[in-house]
Amino acid sequence: MQANGHHILIIEDEQPIRRFLKASLSNQGYRVSEAISGEEGLRMAAAQPPDLVILDLGLPDLDGQDVLKRLREWYTSPIIVLSARDQESQKITALDSGADDYVTKPFGVGELLARMRTAIRHAHQVGPEAMTVTIGDIRVDLAARLVYRNGDEVHLTPLEYKLLVTMVKHAGKVLTHRFLLREVWGPQDSQENHYLRVFVASMRRKLEDNAARPRYILTEQGVGYRFAAE
Ligand code: CA
């Protein structure tokens, strides 16, 4: 699938990764700009706002988290962060600071492209909100507050329903534990990760063919959950 000429800004100090990304993304039809430092990235984003930013968290001049926060003061399009394998907590901080998604180095370009397509698709969703959401065998009728799996109604508790709606509205996107807890239970309970585990286990029993190998409610280890995009 060609990428419609969307303009992507890569902020990454490591030249081999930058080169690889530029070649791969250009090949997919994206227009690519490159910045080799946080300051340069911020300058370039302001001069010509891109449709999506790929931001490395480990930059030589500024902390990637600070670059992210400064971008998010005005920039509303998607930001995908690149993090190293030993930066688990950084990933979560970045998502909570407004990053849309992350990939962990070393990553496959197919994975990054899929995340980019999801992020850009969400950013371009306009018009009235859909009344039903269908993903695979699951259909959520938001107006009637009913859930179907293969056409059969699935009985969810009110909190399970609220959690499912939060997930399907962000299908394809990683959602942190903190985000989900805040959305469903409110700010006072945002540390209670075990609530989520209990509810997700119950929802998987109701929605998945095999709760031990979920197809829809995917675990992002140490970070949160992602509802499959299709
Ligand atoms: Ca780096």
Boltz pocket constraint, residues with backbone or C-beta under 6 A from the ligand:
constraints:
  - pocket:
      binder: B
      contacts: [[A, 12], [A, 13], [A, 14], [A, 56], [A, 57], [A, 58], [A, 59]]
      max_distance: 6.0
